[in-house]
Amino acid sequence: MELAIRTAMLKLGGRLLEGLLDIDDGHRGPRAGCGSGHDAEFVSYRDKTIDTVVGPVRMRRAWYHCAACRHGLAPRDDELAVTSASLSPGLARMTARAAAAVPFARAAGLLAELAGIQLTVKRIERSAEAAGTMAAAVLAAESAAIRARRVIPAPPPAPVPDMLYIAVDGTGVPMVPAATRDRAGKAEDGRARTREVKMACLFTQTTTDDDGFPVRDPGSATYLATFDPAEPFGQLVSAEARRRGSEHIRQLVMLGDGAVWIWNLADELFPAATQIVDLYHAREHVHELANLAARLLAGHRDDWLAERLEELDAGDIPALLAAGRDLRFTGSLARERDKALHYFDANAHRMRYRHFRTLGMFIGSGTVEAACKSVIGQRLKLSGMRWNIPGATGIATLRCQEASNRWEQIWQRPHSQTPPANLTAHAS
Ligand SMILES: [Zn+2]
C-alpha cells in the first residue's frame, strides 16, 4: 500500500511540477542572445521531456535559432540548467550520489528501490560522469584562481591548527585499451593495463595524546585525485593547501613513500615543509635488505634486522648505512645492496624519525594509503572494471568531494550541468 501511495504521489508531483513550469513559456521576445554574442530569432514553441525526482515531466518552451551559429536554443533550458541534460538538476544530483557510491548497475537498482525512479544504467553512467567531470573542471578553475590570487581563501577559523599535513600517493586504475595506448607497462606484452591516479590527503593536527602520539583533527581531511601528470597535480595540491590555510598554519609536513616525483613536488611547491618518508615503507626496505643478506648473515639475520630497524626508528641512518656497507657482497648482489642503500642515503633527512616524534609529528602516510583503497579502490578497481580517463576522473572527483564533506559545493553553483564556456574538462 505504501509503495502504491508513493507511486501515486510521484505522479501527482509530476503534474504539479508541470503546472509550475507552464507558468513561464520561456518566450524572451522576438530575439534572444545566443550565448556567442548574436541575436537568435524566435522560431516556435517546442516540447522537452526531462526526468526529475518526481518522474518524467514535459515542458513547453520557446525555441530560438541563431543564423550565425546555425544552432537552436531555448533560453529557458539554460535558466533551468537542463540545456545539455535530460535529467533535472535534482535527479542528476541523486544519480551522482548513487553512482559515486556503487557501480552503475547497482545505482540503477538503488534509485528504483529508494526513490521510485527508473533510469537505464547507461543514463546513470553518463549523467554521473558528466557531473563529476564538471566538478573536476570547476575545481581546476578555482585552483587556478587561488594560485593567481584572484581568489583569497578565508583563513582557518580559530583556533588555527598547528600543523598541516600533505600526504601524497599514487595507485593504478584498470583502463580500457584506448586509455593506455602507447604507454609502457609491466604486462608481458609490455603494454600498460592501468593508469596512475595521484592522490593527496590534506589534514591538520593540533594535539598529541597522553603518550605523545599525534592526533589528527577530527573531520579535517580533504582529498584530491587526478590522472594528470605531477605538475598539474601539484598545482591542484598547492591551491588546496592554500584553501586549507597553509599561509596561516605554523608547520607544513609533506608525507609520502620514497617516490622521487613526490619530493620534487615538495621542494618546488612547499620549500618550507618538513619532508617525511613513510616509516612503514622505510621498514619494508630494511626487510628487503635483510632478505638480500639472508645467506650471508645466516643465523644472525634476525638480530641484524632488529638492530637495523632500531636504528631506523631512531633515525640513525648513518649507522644503518654503515652496517649495510659492511655486508661483503660481490658482483650483482653488491649492486643490489648499493641500490637498496641508495634509498636510505637519498632520503636520510626525511627519516629522522625520533626527531619527528619528539616534535609530535605523524611519520606514516597511512591516511592517503587508506584513501587510495577506500576512495579509489572500492569503487574504481572492482573486479572486471575498465575505465576511460574522463569517466574515472568524474567518479573519482565525486568520491573525493564526498569524502572531503564538500558534496554540497558541487551543486551550489547555478547551471552546474553546463560547462562554463572558458572551461575545458579537466580530464583529457
Ligand atoms: Zn550565435
Residues whose N, C-alpha, C, O or C-beta is under 5 A from the ligand:
A	BS01	ZN	C34 S36 H38 C66 A68 C69
